[in-house]
């Protein structure tokens, strides 16, 4: 790149940074992954000895690794950083910003803590507030800063950690969401929430993210959760071949999702419906024995047309579920108590 072009770009960058509300971040050593072509922001250099390659301020000069030798030689400084000056000036970590201007963090939030629901409180504008696998709040740069974050809620995603440290976990989900491996569908983006109204229509704030943080569940849909039909293509009412129909013992609603591997069988202790194998739900039908996986059945009082793939109770009669959120009895589906 010519001197005049470098000067022009520098002048343009200076004018942008001087504008109102613009923030010039500090590019920390080893806080970024290299973009395609070995590109790093803010003058950092790409160390390809890491997997994935990391942006660093300096490193030792092994063969072809940025030594002080001839420019472009095997140990030369330009030999490893083939992106050159043009690539170094081509990228800057974008500010991710709050989820929305109307999002309000809780008034009792501890000083210095970030809020993953609103994505506020991090010290650098390019960082995203999230929750680590240990349930701790974190402020990290989205992975990879050169790739736009995913805009599809519950879409597939990727995570990365530096040196296996859970506190440095980053992902490529949008601010206000996090990438988690919730079930056999693989890692997906889930939305942070404090209450049901934070979630999309027909979805509840019901997934525990650890540390008192919660995530929105997938929306409820009409499907058949009865054993024998819940996991059958064309019978369950769920799309594809991986998702199956589940009955919530909290609300009585049904949803299409994947089970947590390995799926628990009848009588096993559980926490959520999707801990159980398809055709079962997690409930405490007697109110005093703790939640277990029970076979879902269609109540005789339903009056509807049963799916031919549905399986009935082997011995005892189908028993209604007492919904934990309302205390009401289910009217369509119950469980086999045996």
Secondary structure, DSSP 8 states (H G I E B T S, - for coil): --HHHHHHHHHHHHHHHTSTT-------TTSEE-BTTTB-STT-EEETTSSS-EEES-----TTTT-SBSTTSTTBHHHH-TTHHHHHTS--------S-TT----TT--TT--BTTTTB--SSTTEEEEE-TTS-EEEEE-SSTTS--B-STT-B--EE-STT-GGG-EESB-TTEEEE--STT-SEEEEEESSGGGS-TT--EEEEEETTEEEE---------STTTTTSTTTS--STTT-EEEE-TTT--EEEE---SS-B-TT-B-SSGGGB-TTEEEE-TTSSS--EEEEEEE-GGG-S---TT----SSS--EEEE-TTT--EEEEEEEE--
